[in-house]
């Protein structure tokens, strides 16, 4: 029986597959057209999933239900700063327990990072992964998209090894070299 929700990842990486620079800043990876796609996708999602240091800003961000991964607690707890957020330690509670405790409507669970969160959901299983790439940006010594990443394996090989298949590359901003490939199971 199919599950009543979809797990979808959303990330933009540099040409060298980094999601942030060495300081954890993503400013070099912010492009209007990609941000519009990202925000529209989150508007349609039932809930957002991210780590303690990742988030979204602006718009309806505070109104969305969200799972926030953290190792600062042993299982599940409501976020005292945001009643629509549930703090979750995967070492102390299963994903299904966290999803049910959150109480989000069926639909898309949008996974937006960081690297450990992307890696965890790679193992849980994405239904799709929306991978934007800023081909004109390099972030040497930056932060990788996935903790599973190695120098001898491409990001695309990792996604494919987890059952995802690429769709056609879409050009979002030709001048800036920003593209999007939607990977699906």
DACORHU-V903754 format. One record per backbone hydrogen bond with DSSP energy under -1.0 kcal/mol. CO is the residue of the C=O (numbers start at 1). NH is the residue of the N-H. Records with the same first field share a line. If there is no record, write none. Layout:
CO: NH, NH
//
This chain:
6: 109
7: 127, 128
8: 111
9: 130
11: 132
13: 134
14: 17
17: 145
18: 14
20: 143
21: 24
25: 21
26: 29
27: 30
31: 35
32: 36
33: 37
34: 38
35: 39
36: 40
37: 41
38: 42
39: 43
40: 44
47: 110
48: 67
49: 112
50: 69
58: 61
60: 63
61: 64
65: 48
66: 86
67: 50
68: 88
75: 89
77: 87
82: 85
84: 66
85: 79
86: 68
87: 77
88: 70
89: 92, 93
94: 98
95: 99
96: 100
97: 101
98: 102
99: 103
107: 6
108: 46, 47
109: 8
110: 49
111: 10
113: 51
114: 118
115: 119
116: 120
117: 121
118: 122
119: 123
120: 124
121: 125
127: 185
128: 9
129: 183
130: 11
131: 181
132: 13
133: 135, 179
134: 137
137: 15
139: 142
143: 19
146: 149
154: 158
155: 159
156: 160
157: 161
159: 162, 164
160: 163
165: 184
170: 180
173: 177, 178
177: 135
178: 172, 173
179: 133
180: 170
181: 131
182: 167
183: 129
184: 165
//
